[in-house]
Amino acid sequence: MTTPDYATYIAGLPRVLAAAAALFRDERGRVLLVEPNYREGWALPGGTVESDDGETPRQGARRETLEEIGLDRELGPLLAVDWVPGTGRPPLVAYLYDGGVLTGDDLKAIRLQEEELLSWRLVPRDELTAHLPSATGRRVLAALDILADGMGPAELENGHRAV
């Protein structure tokens, strides 16, 4: 039971947004990116965690992957958590999970959510930062490093390692 004083206390706490995404690669190591129709640039399959409905970041990444690209996949380990300050929005905590390696059949099965996405593509590591906004690009590069060296997950601040 919530007392009025406790409810007032909770209502006065800072707000933070939570997002979650999956990092999918093909057999050549290229990263799957999607092109939203509601903003400029590219993104990973993912989006806002519906925390008011009790959704966890892992559940949100899986739900968003199914909605956006039509693949319902068990996600692998958490690769990175990134604290991203906001301009015109609250800070964002971005969770990035290993989506695994997609086979040719997986890629053929991709079905874009037409209400939100224009296209998808596979992008090699050396072209990622040209397609992704700064913090997101750095987050993906850090996650690829974690996959390569087995050391993770990474704690990031605006895409940079915190420690």
Sequence and secondary structure as in RCSB ss.txt:
>XXXX:A:sequence
MTTPDYATYIAGLPRVLAAAAALFRDERGRVLLVEPNYREGWALPGGTVESDDGETPRQGARRETLEEIGLDREL
GPLLAVDWVPGTGRPPLVAYLYDGGVLTGDDLKAIRLQEEELLSWRLVPRDELTAHLPSATGRRVLAALDILADG
MGPAELENGHRAV
>XXXX:A:secstr
   HHHHHHHHTS   EEEEEEEEEETT  EEEEEESSSSS B SEEE  GGGT  HHHHHHHHHHHHHS     
  EEEEEEE  SSS  EEEEEEEEEEE HHHHHT    TTTEEEEEEE GGGHHHHS HHHHHHHHHHHHHHHH 
   EEEETTEE  
